[in-house]
Amino acid sequence: ALPISEASFSGDKAWAGHEAFLFVLEDTETKKPVGTTGIVAHVGLRNPFYSYKLSTIVQASKDLGVYSNQRVLHMVNDYTGASEIGSLFLTRDYRRDGIGRFLSRARYLMIAEFPEYFSDIVISEIRGVQDAGGESPFYKNLAQHFFQMPFARADFINATQGGQFISDLMPKYPIYVNLLDARAQAVIGEPYAQSVPAKQMLEAEGFSYQGYVDIFDAGPTLQADRATIRTVRKSKKLPITAIQPTGNKPNSMVANSSLAHFRITLAAVETGVNSVVIDAETAAQLRVKIGDSVRVVEF
């Protein structure tokens, strides 16, 4: 059997609804892979996908004159079926010049080109706060009591084997935030310092935090309606009317329309009302010709 990503890009019906698309960023001069990112078409369909939903319960006693707001964490499966973007990684020398932004936005161009593969809701889990030793204050104060293993081990099992063990071992009852250690309370919904730029890129695309956090480290989950994601909304599908030098135009992201041979590059293009002109190098990278359509969005 093909690896999941290869099977997904090939349109293998055995994976219908369960596709996972892995992107690899290539330096076209050195031909070396320098980054990765990915999209899971629908989470939680084969293995349960858990989140904590942060809400408020109001409790009052008229007799005693006591009124209190209590923050409560409920374990939920609300994002079952949502599309998830993640796995954004760049080798150190390429963390510059907007390369990370290009790689991040590449996922949205695919979502725009093949909306039938994805949910109306798109989510992204942001890594939560960790200390200098890689431990999560939230995990240490809560989940570790039930999983009886280090944070890194539990996180790895969840990533590679799914979340069934969460259902097996975690309490089903609401967790009152005030009962947690002050350090654990402080990190709920907060991103790890190194994940702040990724969170900001998501917010620039229209993603927002709706009170859902990760079961393990309490990092925020951001969500957006697929159709309102900035890159999706602003991209246009245009037929190629000529392949020739395009001059000194601003760079655009350009994607072909082939699932099996999906490619995205950054290039100067000339766009008309219903046409686009690209140069020969771009045509070769995308494996397209005059008459083919490409999806274009300003970079």
C-alpha positions in Angstrom: 0.0 0.0 0.0 1.1 3.5 -0.7 2.0 5.9 2.2 -1.0 7.9 3.2 0.1 11.2 1.5 0.9 9.5 -1.8 -2.4 7.6 -1.8 -4.2 10.8 -1.0 -2.6 12.8 -3.8 -3.3 9.9 -6.2 -7.0 10.0 -5.3 -7.0 6.5 -3.9 -10.7 5.8 -3.0 -9.6 3.6 -0.1 -8.7 6.8 1.7 -11.7 8.9 0.7 -12.5 11.2 3.6 -9.4 10.2 5.5 -6.8 11.9 3.2 -3.6 13.4 4.6 -1.5 15.6 2.3 2.1 16.2 3.1 3.9 19.1 1.3 7.7 19.3 0.8 9.4 22.6 0.0 12.2 22.3 -2.4 15.0 24.7 -3.1 14.8 24.7 -6.9 18.5 25.7 -7.2 20.0 23.0 -5.0 17.1 20.5 -5.5 17.1 19.8 -1.7 14.0 19.6 0.5 14.1 22.4 3.0 10.6 22.4 4.7 7.4 20.5 5.2 3.8 21.2 6.1 0.5 19.3 5.7 -3.2 19.1 5.8 -5.4 16.3 7.3 -8.7 16.3 5.4 -10.9 15.3 8.3 -9.8 14.7 11.9 -11.5 12.3 14.3 -13.2 9.9 11.9 -11.0 6.9 12.6 -9.5 7.9 16.0 -11.3 10.3 18.3 -10.1 13.9 18.3 -10.3 15.5 21.8 -10.2 19.1 22.9 -10.9 21.0 26.1 -13.6 23.6 25.7 -13.2 26.5 28.1 -16.5 27.8 29.4 -17.9 29.8 32.4 -20.3 28.5 35.0 -22.1 31.0 37.2 -22.8 29.8 40.7 -24.8 31.8 43.3 -26.3 31.5 46.7 -28.9 34.1 47.6 -29.0 33.0 51.2 -25.2 33.6 51.6 -25.0 36.5 49.1 -22.2 34.7 47.3 -21.9 34.9 43.5 -19.0 33.4 41.6 -17.9 32.8 38.0 -16.1 29.5 37.6 -14.0 28.7 34.5 -14.5 25.1 33.5 -12.8 22.8 31.0 -15.1 20.3 29.3 -13.6 17.4 27.2 -15.3 17.5 23.8 -15.2 16.1 20.3 -16.5 19.3 18.7 -13.9 19.4 15.9 -14.7 15.9 14.6 -14.7 16.1 10.8 -12.8 19.4 10.7 -9.8 19.8 8.4 -6.5 20.4 10.3 -3.4 22.2 9.0 -0.1 21.6 10.8 3.4 20.2 10.6 5.0 23.5 9.5 8.7 23.1 9.6 11.7 24.9 7.9 15.4 24.1 8.1 17.2 26.9 10.0 18.8 28.6 7.0 15.4 29.1 5.3 13.6 30.8 8.2 13.8 34.1 6.4 12.4 36.3 3.5 8.8 35.2 4.0 9.6 31.5 3.2 7.6 30.3 6.2 4.7 32.5 5.1 4.8 31.0 1.6 4.9 27.4 3.0 2.0 28.2 5.4 -0.2 29.7 2.7 0.5 26.9 0.2 -2.0 24.8 2.2 -4.7 27.3 1.6 -4.1 27.3 -2.1 -4.7 23.6 -2.1 -7.9 24.0 0.0 -9.1 26.6 -2.5 -8.4 24.4 -5.5 -9.9 21.2 -4.1 -12.6 22.3 -1.7 -14.4 19.0 -2.1 -11.7 17.3 -0.1 -12.0 19.5 3.0 -14.4 20.5 5.7 -16.2 23.9 6.0 -14.2 24.4 9.2 -10.4 24.4 9.2 -8.4 24.3 12.5 -4.8 24.5 13.6 -3.5 23.4 17.0 -0.8 25.8 18.4 1.8 24.2 20.7 1.2 25.3 24.3 3.7 26.6 26.9 6.6 24.5 27.9 9.4 25.1 30.4 13.1 25.0 29.6 13.2 21.3 30.1 10.4 20.6 27.5 7.8 19.9 30.2 4.3 21.3 30.1 3.0 22.9 33.3 -0.6 22.1 32.3 0.2 18.4 31.5 2.2 18.0 34.7 -0.6 19.3 36.9 -3.5 17.5 35.2 -3.1 14.8 32.6 0.1 13.2 34.0 -1.9 12.0 37.0 -4.0 9.8 34.7 -1.6 8.9 31.9 1.4 8.2 34.3 3.9 8.9 31.6 6.1 12.0 30.6 4.5 14.7 28.5 6.7 13.9 25.4 5.6 10.2 25.5 1.9 11.0 25.7 2.2 13.6 23.0 4.0 11.1 20.7 1.4 8.4 21.2 -1.4 10.8 20.4 0.3 12.0 17.3 1.2 8.5 16.0 -1.6 6.2 17.4 -4.6 8.5 17.9 -6.4 9.7 20.9 -8.3 6.5 22.1 -6.1 6.4 25.2 -7.4 9.8 26.2 -10.9 8.4 26.3 -9.7 5.4 28.2 -7.7 7.2 30.9 -8.8 10.9 31.3 -11.8 11.8 33.6 -15.0 12.6 31.7 -16.1 15.2 34.3 -15.6 18.9 33.9 -12.3 20.3 35.3 -12.7 23.4 37.5 -9.8 25.7 36.5 -9.4 27.2 40.0 -8.5 23.7 41.4 -5.4 23.6 39.2 -2.0 24.9 40.1 -1.5 28.6 39.4 1.2 27.8 36.8 -1.2 25.4 35.0 -4.0 28.0 35.0 -1.7 30.7 33.6 -0.9 28.8 30.4 -4.4 27.8 29.3 -4.9 29.1 25.8 -1.4 30.5 25.6 1.1 29.7 22.8 4.6 28.5 23.3 7.0 31.4 22.6 8.4 29.8 19.5 4.9 29.2 18.1 3.8 32.9 18.3 4.8 33.7 14.7 2.8 30.7 13.4 -0.2 31.9 15.4 0.2 35.4 14.0 0.3 34.0 10.4 -2.9 32.1 11.1 -4.6 35.2 12.5 -3.6 37.2 9.4 -5.5 34.6 7.4 -8.6 35.0 9.5 -8.2 32.2 12.1 -9.3 32.9 15.6 -9.3 31.4 19.1 -12.7 30.2 20.2 -11.9 28.8 23.6 -10.7 25.3 22.6 -7.4 24.1 23.9 -5.2 21.0 23.6 -5.8 18.2 26.1 -2.1 17.9 26.9 -0.5 21.3 26.9 -3.6 23.6 26.8 -2.2 25.4 23.7 -4.9 27.3 21.8 -6.7 25.8 18.8 -7.5 28.3 16.1 -10.3 27.9 13.6 -11.6 29.6 10.5 -14.5 29.0 8.0 -12.8 27.6 4.9 -14.4 30.1 2.5 -13.3 33.1 4.5 -9.6 32.2 4.8 -7.8 35.2 3.2 -5.7 33.2 0.7 -8.7 31.1 -0.3 -10.9 34.1 -0.7 -8.4 36.2 -2.7 -7.1 33.5 -5.0 -8.3 33.3 -8.6 -8.3 30.4 -11.1 -7.2 31.7 -14.5 -6.4 30.1 -17.8 -2.8 30.5 -19.2 -3.0 32.6 -22.4 0.7 32.9 -23.0 4.1 31.6 -21.7 6.6 34.4 -22.1 8.8 36.7 -20.0 6.7 38.6 -17.5 8.9 41.5 -16.7 9.3 43.0 -13.2 5.9 42.2 -11.7 5.4 41.6 -8.0 5.6 37.9 -6.9 2.5 35.8 -6.7 1.9 32.3 -5.5 0.9 30.1 -8.4 -0.5 26.5 -8.2 -1.5 24.1 -10.9 -4.8 22.2 -10.8 -3.6 18.6 -10.9 -4.1 16.7 -7.6 -1.7 13.9 -8.6 1.0 16.4 -9.6 0.1 19.3 -7.4 2.8 22.0 -7.4 3.0 25.6 -6.0 5.7 28.1 -6.8 6.4 31.8 -6.3 6.7 33.8 -9.5 6.1 37.1 -11.3 3.0 36.7 -13.4 0.7 39.0 -15.5 -2.9 38.6 -14.7 -5.9 39.9 -16.7 -9.6 39.8 -16.0 -9.8 36.2 -17.1 -6.2 35.3 -18.1 -2.7 34.9 -16.8 0.7 35.0 -18.4 3.6 33.0 -16.9 7.2 32.5 -17.9 8.7 29.3 -19.2 10.5 28.5 -15.9 7.2 28.7 -14.0 5.4 26.6 -16.6 8.1 23.9 -16.3 8.0 23.9 -12.5 4.2 23.6 -12.5 4.1 21.2 -15.5 1.5 23.3 -17.3 1.0 24.7 -20.8 -1.1 27.3 -22.6 -4.8 26.5 -22.1 -4.3 25.0 -18.6 -5.6 26.8 -15.6 -3.6 27.9 -12.6 -4.7 29.3 -9.2 -3.0 32.7 -8.4 -2.9 34.9 -5.3 -0.7 37.9 -4.5 2.2 37.2 -2.2 
